[in-house]
């Protein structure tokens, strides 16, 4: 019975953190694996009402997601807004290692999830390495690139970008790009010369 409670608790926490990351302007391009790893690395923080979580001007190194409770954001002693469950704050400090741009104070007791800058960056670096190796593997499997030396494939892979398309979504092929189908299939499309490719 206790395990079931914890299971539901962590499932709700993962959902809250995942949604907060996906909705954030600076973090919305994270993929599912990155979101899962970041969510797993976050740790709980309990804050009492009235406590200052972030102070404007301090050098920050932690990002937070609110699981329960409400906080108030104040900048230059002026009220900015109130945030509650599902809100994310402190992301600029972990992305850019800059000073806090506002003060965040708990209006009521809060349960937060937190991640430190060094952990976040370690996850992002590992994720970038994994993606590069995956892209290199796809390039090696393709007829066009299979004969290239390993170091050339690795260099090309470093510049690859993953793009996702839904079923039946139209893919407009641009002549200046090379496309590799990593997952799924493409039945047919037309090149910029009007020739059908399969």
PASEMI-578758 format. One record per residue (C-alpha): residue number from 1; residue in three letters; x, y, z. Coordinates in Angstrom, 2 decimals, decimal comma. Example, Ala and Ser with C-alpha at 12.3 -4.5 7.8 and 13.67 -1.06 7.14 Angstrom:
BEGIN
   i  aa      xx      yy      zz
   1 ala   12,30   -4,50    7,80
   2 ser   13,67   -1,06    7,14
# end
This chain:
BEGIN
   i  aa      xx      yy      zz
   1 unk    0,00    0,00    0,00
   2 unk    2,83    2,44    0,82
   3 unk    4,60    1,55   -2,44
   4 unk    1,44    2,34   -4,38
   5 unk    1,22    5,75   -2,69
   6 unk    4,84    6,51   -3,54
   7 unk    4,26    5,31   -7,11
   8 unk    1,35    7,70   -7,56
   9 unk    3,28   10,49   -5,84
  10 unk    6,31   10,18   -8,11
  11 unk    4,15    9,67  -11,18
  12 unk    2,38   12,98  -10,42
  13 unk    5,74   14,67   -9,75
  14 unk    7,18   13,45  -13,08
  15 unk    4,07   14,71  -14,87
  16 unk    4,27   18,12  -13,17
  17 unk    8,00   18,51  -13,92
  18 unk    7,63   17,29  -17,51
  19 unk    4,79   19,71  -18,23
  20 unk    6,71   22,59  -16,63
  21 unk    9,75   21,89  -18,83
  22 unk    7,67   21,54  -22,00
  23 unk    5,81   24,81  -21,37
  24 unk    8,91   26,86  -20,54
  25 unk   10,07   29,21  -23,30
  26 unk   13,75   28,38  -22,79
  27 unk   13,38   24,62  -22,28
  28 unk   10,50   23,57  -24,54
  29 unk   12,82   22,00  -27,14
  30 unk   14,02   19,31  -24,75
  31 unk   13,28   15,81  -26,01
  32 unk   11,50   13,07  -24,05
  33 unk   14,76   11,44  -22,90
  34 unk   16,18   14,74  -21,63
  35 unk   12,94   15,51  -19,78
  36 unk   12,97   12,06  -18,19
  37 unk   16,60   12,42  -17,06
  38 unk   16,09   15,93  -15,69
  39 unk   12,94   14,84  -13,85
  40 unk   14,80   11,87  -12,33
  41 unk   17,65   14,12  -11,17
  42 unk   15,43   16,64   -9,38
  43 unk   15,22   16,43   -5,60
  44 unk   12,46   17,59   -3,20
  45 unk   12,69   20,86   -1,27
  46 unk   10,23   21,88    1,46
  47 unk    9,82   25,62    2,03
  48 unk    7,86   27,35    4,79
  49 unk    5,53   30,29    4,15
  50 unk    7,45   33,58    4,09
  51 unk   10,78   32,00    3,16
  52 unk   12,83   33,58    0,38
  53 unk   13,67   30,91   -2,19
  54 unk   15,55   33,15   -4,61
  55 unk   16,94   36,62   -3,91
  56 unk   17,38   39,17   -6,71
  57 unk   21,06   39,84   -7,43
  58 unk   22,35   36,55   -6,00
  59 unk   24,32   34,26   -8,28
  60 unk   21,97   31,35   -8,84
  61 unk   22,68   27,70   -9,51
  62 unk   19,32   25,97   -8,90
  63 unk   16,10   25,72  -10,93
  64 unk   12,78   24,89   -9,26
  65 unk    9,39   23,43  -10,18
  66 unk    6,44   23,97   -7,84
  67 unk    4,64   20,74   -6,89
  68 unk    2,43   22,32   -4,21
  69 unk    2,01   25,83   -2,82
  70 unk    2,26   29,39   -4,10
  71 unk    5,13   31,83   -4,50
  72 unk    5,33   35,54   -5,18
  73 unk    7,77   37,08   -7,66
  74 unk    9,10   40,57   -6,87
  75 unk   11,53   42,59   -9,01
  76 unk   13,06   45,84   -7,74
  77 unk   10,58   45,76   -4,82
  78 unk    7,63   45,64   -7,22
  79 unk    5,17   42,77   -7,43
  80 unk    5,47   40,88  -10,73
  81 unk    3,23   37,84  -10,37
  82 unk    2,15   34,83   -8,35
  83 unk    3,09   31,29   -9,37
  84 unk    1,67   27,98   -8,20
  85 unk    1,67   24,25   -8,96
  86 unk    3,33   23,43  -12,27
  87 unk    5,31   26,66  -12,53
  88 unk    9,06   26,59  -13,18
  89 unk   11,46   29,32  -12,08
  90 unk   15,20   29,94  -11,79
  91 unk   15,98   28,54  -15,25
  92 unk   18,08   31,51  -16,39
  93 unk   20,61   30,84  -13,64
  94 unk   21,22   27,26  -14,76
  95 unk   21,21   28,11  -18,46
  96 unk   23,42   31,20  -18,33
  97 unk   25,01   31,20  -14,86
  98 unk   23,74   34,72  -14,24
  99 unk   22,47   36,72  -11,28
 100 unk   18,89   36,18  -10,17
 101 unk   16,64   38,68  -11,94
 102 unk   13,92   38,69   -9,26
 103 unk   13,16   37,63   -5,69
 104 unk   10,85   34,64   -5,18
 105 unk    9,15   34,27   -1,78
 106 unk    6,84   31,49   -0,60
 107 unk    3,33   32,81    0,08
 108 unk    2,42   29,50    1,72
 109 unk    4,27   26,30    2,56
 110 unk    5,60   24,86   -0,69
 111 unk    6,81   21,53   -1,95
 112 unk    9,32   22,14   -4,75
 113 unk   11,51   20,05   -7,02
 114 unk   15,02   21,36   -7,62
 115 unk   17,98   20,64   -9,88
 116 unk   21,46   22,13   -9,66
 117 unk   23,23   23,73  -12,59
 118 unk   26,12   21,25  -12,74
 119 unk   23,71   18,27  -12,79
 120 unk   21,54   19,89  -15,48
 121 unk   24,58   20,60  -17,67
 122 unk   25,96   17,08  -17,17
 123 unk   22,63   15,67  -18,40
 124 unk   22,62   18,01  -21,41
 125 unk   26,23   17,17  -22,33
 126 unk   25,62   13,43  -22,04
 127 unk   22,44   13,80  -24,09
 128 unk   24,32   15,71  -26,81
 129 unk   26,99   12,96  -26,93
 130 unk   24,34   10,25  -27,18
 131 unk   22,52   12,10  -29,98
 132 unk   25,75   12,64  -31,91
 133 unk   26,57    8,93  -31,73
 134 unk   23,02    8,04  -32,79
 135 unk   23,19   10,41  -35,77
 136 unk   26,60    8,97  -36,70
 137 unk   25,10    5,47  -36,66
 138 unk   22,23    6,59  -38,93
 139 unk   24,68    8,26  -41,32
 140 unk   26,77    5,08  -41,45
 141 unk   23,69    3,03  -42,35
 142 unk   22,71    5,36  -45,21
 143 unk   23,81    4,61  -48,78
 144 unk   25,00    8,17  -49,24
 145 unk   27,38    8,29  -46,26
 146 unk   28,33    4,66  -45,55
 147 unk   31,76    4,99  -47,21
 148 unk   32,87    8,06  -45,28
 149 unk   35,64    7,78  -42,64
 150 unk   34,54    7,61  -38,97
 151 unk   35,92   11,06  -38,10
 152 unk   34,03   12,66  -41,02
 153 unk   30,78   10,95  -40,01
 154 unk   31,28   12,13  -36,44
 155 unk   31,83   15,72  -37,61
 156 unk   28,70   15,63  -39,79
 157 unk   26,72   14,07  -36,94
 158 unk   27,62   16,99  -34,67
 159 unk   25,67   19,29  -37,00
 160 unk   22,60   17,07  -37,38
 161 unk   19,27   18,20  -35,97
 162 unk   16,40   15,90  -35,13
 163 unk   13,00   16,89  -36,51
 164 unk    9,75   15,11  -35,68
 165 unk    6,69   14,75  -37,88
 166 unk    3,29   13,29  -37,10
 167 unk    1,73   10,56  -39,26
 168 unk    0,49   11,99  -42,58
 169 unk    2,16   15,33  -41,90
 170 unk    3,65   16,82  -45,07
 171 unk    7,42   17,14  -45,18
 172 unk    8,62   19,97  -47,41
 173 unk   12,07   19,01  -48,67
 174 unk   14,55   21,86  -49,02
 175 unk   17,40   21,28  -51,50
 176 unk   20,10   22,66  -49,20
 177 unk   19,48   19,92  -46,60
 178 unk   20,05   16,18  -46,46
 179 unk   17,28   14,17  -44,79
 180 unk   17,63   10,80  -43,08
 181 unk   14,59    8,89  -41,86
 182 unk   15,60    7,66  -38,40
 183 unk   12,27    6,23  -37,23
 184 unk    9,07    5,59  -39,11
 185 unk    8,74    5,68  -42,88
 186 unk    8,13    8,05  -45,77
 187 unk    6,00    6,59  -48,55
 188 unk    6,78    9,16  -51,25
 189 unk    7,55   12,80  -51,77
 190 unk    8,58   15,14  -54,56
 191 unk   11,95   16,77  -54,91
 192 unk   12,32   20,45  -55,72
 193 unk   12,68   19,42  -59,42
 194 unk    9,28   17,74  -59,33
 195 unk   10,69   14,21  -59,57
 196 unk    9,03   11,68  -57,30
 197 unk   11,37    9,93  -54,89
 198 unk   10,55    6,74  -53,00
# end
